[in-house]
């Protein structure tokens, strides 16, 4: 073999070896990335993050390093609710991997972070600009319809319904076969219902069921249809609700001193009473009980764990407790524990809003229990509810009115104790459905009053006290995604189901 031929052969062999080495170098990071995705699907978040971080740290030049960084950012915004960490991850992604397949979705996540931080005009403009940037920089990319959908969401969350509808409809028209089109139709349904246009909302959500019949979006569409049908078509010709004939819980269980009924994102029904939090599955079977002596309030956190308030702290079942304090009224004194917390809700960003009964205030804390500041002052309340827009409703015990505030504590409206077609006697609990409609449980009347957009009374639900399912001694109310009512009655000592 001549020298030139030997050289060419050697170069070819070296090149082939380099290709094999590169392929082998890509194989391990890809397997580790896929391992992280598997852990993520199983909600084993700590293990998923280990795999993603290993890819980022050990294989920064691999083809999946950018994907791993995007998954970390999505975890931080969707699960951990850590906006600062998510922002840092997205900034690093767009700086380090600006031309990768993850960059377009990085801009989408960046816009979502802007929207989660606040809903001032500047926050909304920043979010929408980030979404619009996706189509300009990456035309034809799969992230473009996602950006259009989230632009609609940003506008809907600040009640700019006409602008939001325009965004949704553009996505549905331009990308009819994309899953984002179905989500846009669902968003349009929300928009129309919240704008008091229920008749127009029904065909929008029905379209979702036709497009993606086996999807989570189709399930949500069916739930919305059920709510709208019940409140706008069945009523007022017939009662919007009827007793299902079903109770949840055993009356022999002695559910005493009940502090609330809630339906969580997993469709579990939770009942707080003097011995803890009983957890039932969607069929009404008792699956577990978080033991707690005399809990004051409870909710489920970002990881769907039961959290209850007791003795100046928020306790996570079988995990630990976080002290809840407020600054002392006296200088140079340590913070004071919040001893009575009859209501706690969690915002979409993971903040906790806690009723401080002694001070007649509602106080804001971060997910770690760090004091942020007052949310509302001069309110005597023991019941509080929050909706998908982060609007907060509170029953004022003294005036019997319901006060509604936005996510920043700014008053939005008030439902007075007496209005067109209704009068409260003893309102004891409140809940929002997934459309943002407000349900007020009145023990005095044995009734549920349902208020829709602009706080207009839509319907009143009452069962004659001699009829099955009557709730004349009602104590707590929960509403599930399909608008079914779960009412605990002290006479029945169980939760009645109404649909």
Secondary structure, 3 states (H helix, E strand, C coil): CCHHHHHHHHHHHHHHHHHHHHHHHHHHHHHHHHHHHHHHHCCCHHHHHHHHHHHHHHCCCCCCHHHHHHHHHHHHHHCCCCHHHHHHHHHHHHHHCCCCCCHHHHHHHHHHHHHHHCCCHHHHHHHHHHHHHHHHHCCCCCHHHHHHHHHHHHHHCCCCHHHHHHHHHHHHHHCCCCHHHHHHHHHHHHHHHHCCCHHHHHHHHHHHHHHCCCCHHHHHHHHHHHHHHHHHHHCCCCCCCCEEEEEECCHHHCCCCCCEEEECCCCCEEEEECCEEEEECCCCCEEEEEECCCCCEEEECCCCCEEEEECCEEEECCCEEEECEECCCCCCCCCEECCCCCCEEECCCCCEEEEECCCCEEEEECCCCCEEEEEEECCCCCCEEECCCCCEEEECCCCCCEEEECCCCCEEEEECCEECCEECCCEEEEEECCCCCEEEEECCCCEEEEECHHHCEEEEEECCCCCCCCCCCEEEEEECCCCCEEEEECCCCEEEEEC
